Amino acid sequence: MESGDSNIIIHVISVLFNMSWQIFWPLAFGLILSSFIRHLLPVDTVVKHLGKTDAKSLTFTTILGMVSSSCSYAAASLSHTLLAKKATLANAMAFLVSSTNLIVEMFIVLVALMGWTFLWGEVIGGLILIATVGFLFSRFYPKDVEQELRQHIESAEPAKHAHSDCGMDMSSMKHETSDCGMDMSSMKHETSDCGMDMSNMKSETSDCGMDMSNMKHDHSMHHHMDIPAQEETGLMSKITKSAGFFQMDLAMIGKEILIGVVVSSILIALVPQEGWKALFISNDVGLPTWLHSLLDVIIGIFVAMIAYVCSVGNLILAAALWHGGISFGGVIGFILADVLTIPMIGVYKKYYGKRPTKWMVGLLFLSILFTGLCVDAIFNGFGWVSTDQTVRTLNQSGFGMNMTTVMNLIFIPLSIWYYRLGKKANAGMGMSM
């Protein structure tokens, strides 16, 4: 191997290490905090409030999205679930946007990498995007296309009134034995637990996918994050249940975040700033300000569609784009476009069909474009836009006794312990991730 190639590899590894070191503690802290919030507010308990689109429902779905997810693919699955539960399309799309762009761990990493100005840009942009999505999808999404979308969803739903399924309405089933994939022949006049109160059962308790043969007393089991009957009570019980969410999140998105950091680090290490600047329209061209901003936001969205890996890992590339010369609105448009990536569009097609997906992607694109322009106008108009000097250095040194080192020394062992606690709790429930 030539010396030049060796130096490039060493440089990429160095950037990767430093990037990982910079984002570890804010990411771990955000996910841990999010897991506690998710434990206190389960999704299924609030779905019934999303059957109509108004200011109250959009506010509610925004809060729900903020505490429900940290991964675009998980958010797409949850928004699909909301639609299957008869939530309006506008509310489901608002949830999708909120759960990918207004999440705690993303805020923390954004501040750590790019500073507070970008945090407020993301918050204001996210709220504008949610309002815009609510308006466009409730007013301009064709009714016949929405009917096709719902028919596509229903065609994939299991038949009702058959054997029970976790998360289905079982109110019509009385004194019957429901099979969740288990042999229930020994149970008489009892109902299996798929997230229901089973306090009236006087013998064995059944739960989907779990071996309950050793349980001979009354236990209320919940499909979400309740753990098996243990001696734990109070604070430790809450920590254990929340840790289960943390472990499930990492099992679901850990690989995506890792790939995102690797891809972004390689791009930052190998692509010089002049290369990033070549993507954007130079200020010397003399275009009107609004047109220059419009082109930058469009370019930011298309770069996100191609280069996106995950919401959090994508922030590193957003920082690189900002240093490369993209406008403030272009950065915000790039970050918000995590719902329009090529893999996500493929997920939408599977969930909703081709024609509904085309309309969905079109309205989301217009919503993000409008939001990017609004944010750019607001922040430039008030003089709030950061200069290059106020943004964190992309490739900070990972060495030295500084704030990052202290926080990582705390959160590395804490997150390992918390992950193992959650894995043990989920394994006790028969949930292998």
Salt bridges, closest charged atoms under 4 A:
ASP44 OD2 - HIS224 NE2 2.87
ASP54 OD2 - LYS52 NZ 3.94
ASP144 OD2 - ARG355 NH2 3.40
GLU146 OE2 - ARG150 NE 3.36
GLU148 OE1 - ARG355 NE 2.94
GLU154 OE2 - LYS86 NZ 2.97
ASP179 OD2 - HIS163 ND1 3.84
ASP226 OD2 - HIS222 NE2 3.20
ASP249 OD1 - ARG38 NH1 2.57
GLU274 OE2 - LYS277 NZ 3.93
